[in-house]
Amino acid sequence: MPAGLRSLHALAAYQGPLPRIVLDAKNGRRLQLLRTLGIALGQVTSPGSAATVTWAPTTSTRRRRRGFDHAEVLARAVASQWGLPCASLLVRVAGDAQCGRSATERQDGLRFVARRPVAGGCWLVDDVCTTGATLRAASLALLGAGADAVDGLVLGRVALKPEPKDADTLHRA
């Protein structure tokens, strides 16, 4: 589980048809598909005592090219289903996109800052958890801004091969 998260929930493993569906929704500008996926994502768990739903923003370049932030569309669908406010709490510090980078580059090359102080618990939404770098960086920024706890919610989670010493401490998504 990425550092900073209290829990991480996924709609499914990121395999089979899911990668193609997620990429098509993002890059094909299929907003209704993203909203439908967000509704399904909101059924994975319940909001508990969280005060807010937010998202890990994409790069400004990708947002301009697509015309939207896919994680925001997912987060707004989840928040609407749960009856919680959805707020833009994070700013992504300029840098390269995570796609195609090594695990080390992902961990070292990403930073978020909070837009304002954060109170209560937050649900942090993103499309995929590959190495956990995006969720880690975003959740640490939220905690640094005052969030009580941060829980993660993603469409897909890549199954990482455990190292032998960690085999007994892994948690299911």
C-alpha positions as CSV (number, residue, x, y, z in Angstrom):
1,M,0.0,0.0,0.0
2,P,1.4,3.4,-0.9
3,A,2.7,5.4,2.1
4,G,0.2,8.0,3.4
5,L,-2.9,6.0,2.6
6,R,-5.0,4.4,5.3
7,S,-6.6,2.1,2.8
8,L,-6.7,1.5,-0.9
9,H,-9.7,0.1,-2.8
10,A,-9.8,-0.9,-6.5
11,L,-12.7,-1.7,-8.8
12,A,-10.6,-4.5,-10.3
13,A,-7.1,-5.7,-11.1
14,Y,-5.6,-3.8,-13.9
15,Q,-5.5,-6.6,-16.4
16,G,-7.7,-8.2,-19.1
17,P,-9.9,-5.6,-20.8
18,L,-9.6,-3.0,-18.1
19,P,-6.4,-1.2,-19.4
20,R,-8.0,-0.9,-22.8
21,I,-11.2,0.5,-21.4
22,V,-9.5,3.0,-19.2
23,L,-7.2,4.2,-22.0
24,D,-10.1,4.5,-24.4
25,A,-12.1,6.5,-21.8
26,K,-9.3,8.9,-21.2
27,N,-7.8,9.3,-24.6
28,G,-11.0,8.9,-26.5
29,R,-12.7,11.6,-24.5
30,R,-15.5,9.3,-23.5
31,L,-16.7,11.3,-20.5
32,Q,-19.9,9.3,-20.1
33,L,-17.8,6.1,-19.8
34,L,-15.7,7.7,-17.2
35,R,-18.8,8.8,-15.3
36,T,-20.1,5.2,-15.4
37,L,-16.8,3.9,-14.2
38,G,-16.9,6.5,-11.4
39,I,-20.4,5.2,-10.4
40,A,-19.1,1.7,-10.3
41,L,-16.1,2.8,-8.3
42,G,-18.3,4.4,-5.7
43,Q,-19.9,1.0,-5.2
44,V,-16.6,-0.6,-4.2
45,T,-16.8,0.7,-0.6
46,S,-18.7,3.2,1.5
47,P,-17.5,6.7,2.3
48,G,-17.3,6.1,6.0
49,S,-16.6,9.3,8.0
50,A,-14.7,11.1,5.2
51,A,-15.5,14.7,4.7
52,T,-14.3,15.2,1.1
53,V,-13.6,13.4,-2.2
54,T,-10.7,14.7,-4.2
55,W,-8.4,13.5,-7.0
56,A,-4.8,13.3,-8.0
57,P,-4.7,15.8,-10.9
58,T,-3.1,14.9,-14.2
59,T,-0.5,17.1,-15.9
60,S,-1.6,20.4,-17.3
61,T,-0.5,19.2,-20.8
62,R,-2.7,16.2,-20.7
63,R,-5.6,18.2,-19.3
64,R,-5.3,20.7,-22.1
65,R,-5.0,18.0,-24.8
66,R,-8.0,16.0,-23.5
67,G,-10.1,18.9,-22.4
68,F,-10.7,17.4,-19.0
69,D,-9.0,15.6,-16.1
70,H,-10.1,12.0,-16.1
71,A,-9.5,11.6,-12.3
72,E,-11.7,14.6,-11.6
73,V,-14.5,13.1,-13.7
74,L,-14.2,9.8,-11.6
75,A,-14.0,11.7,-8.3
76,R,-17.1,13.8,-9.1
77,A,-19.1,10.7,-10.0
78,V,-18.0,9.0,-6.7
79,A,-18.8,12.1,-4.6
80,S,-22.2,12.6,-6.2
81,Q,-23.1,8.9,-5.5
82,W,-21.9,9.2,-1.9
83,G,-23.5,12.6,-1.3
84,L,-20.1,14.1,-0.3
85,P,-18.5,17.3,-1.6
86,C,-15.8,17.0,-4.3
87,A,-13.0,19.5,-4.0
88,S,-9.9,20.3,-6.0
89,L,-7.5,20.1,-3.1
90,L,-4.2,19.4,-4.9
91,V,-2.0,21.1,-7.5
92,R,0.4,18.9,-9.4
93,V,3.9,20.5,-9.4
94,A,5.2,20.7,-13.0
95,G,7.0,17.6,-14.2
96,D,6.8,14.7,-16.6
97,A,3.8,12.4,-16.9
98,Q,4.2,9.1,-15.0
99,C,3.3,6.9,-18.0
100,G,6.3,5.0,-19.4
101,R,8.6,5.8,-16.5
102,S,10.4,3.3,-14.3
103,A,9.3,2.6,-10.8
104,T,12.2,4.6,-9.4
105,E,11.5,7.5,-11.7
106,R,7.9,7.4,-10.7
107,Q,8.7,7.6,-7.0
108,D,11.2,10.4,-7.3
109,G,9.6,12.5,-10.0
110,L,6.2,13.5,-8.7
111,R,5.1,16.2,-6.3
112,F,1.7,17.7,-5.2
113,V,1.0,20.6,-3.0
114,A,-2.3,21.3,-1.2
115,R,-4.3,24.3,-2.4
116,R,-5.4,25.1,1.2
117,P,-5.6,23.5,4.6
118,V,-7.5,20.3,4.7
119,A,-9.8,19.2,7.5
120,G,-11.2,15.8,8.2
121,G,-10.7,12.6,6.1
122,C,-10.4,12.5,2.4
123,W,-11.0,10.0,-0.4
124,L,-8.3,10.3,-3.0
125,V,-9.4,9.1,-6.5
126,D,-7.2,8.1,-9.4
127,D,-7.5,5.8,-12.4
128,V,-4.8,3.3,-11.8
129,C,-2.3,2.3,-9.1
130,T,0.8,1.0,-10.8
131,T,3.7,1.7,-8.4
132,G,1.7,3.8,-5.9
133,A,3.9,6.9,-6.6
134,T,1.0,9.2,-7.5
135,L,-1.2,8.1,-4.6
136,R,1.8,8.4,-2.2
137,A,2.7,11.9,-3.3
138,A,-0.9,13.1,-3.3
139,S,-1.8,11.6,0.1
140,L,1.4,13.0,1.7
141,A,0.5,16.4,0.5
142,L,-3.1,16.1,1.9
143,L,-1.8,14.8,5.2
144,G,0.7,17.7,5.3
145,A,-2.1,20.1,4.8
146,G,-4.0,18.7,7.8
147,A,-6.1,15.8,6.6
148,D,-6.9,13.3,9.4
149,A,-6.6,10.3,7.0
150,V,-6.5,9.6,3.3
151,D,-8.1,6.6,1.7
152,G,-7.4,5.7,-1.9
153,L,-9.9,4.6,-4.6
154,V,-8.8,3.5,-8.1
155,L,-10.3,1.8,-11.1
156,G,-7.4,-0.7,-11.4
157,R,-4.5,-1.9,-9.4
158,V,-1.5,-3.5,-10.9
159,A,-0.6,-6.6,-9.0
160,L,3.0,-6.3,-7.9
161,K,5.1,-9.3,-7.2
162,P,5.9,-9.5,-3.5
163,E,9.4,-9.8,-2.3
164,P,9.7,-12.9,-0.1
165,K,10.1,-10.9,3.1
166,D,6.9,-8.9,2.4
167,A,4.7,-11.8,1.3
168,D,2.8,-12.0,4.7
169,T,2.2,-8.2,4.8
170,L,0.4,-7.6,1.5
171,H,-3.2,-6.4,1.5
172,R,-5.8,-7.0,-1.2
173,A,-7.0,-4.0,-3.1
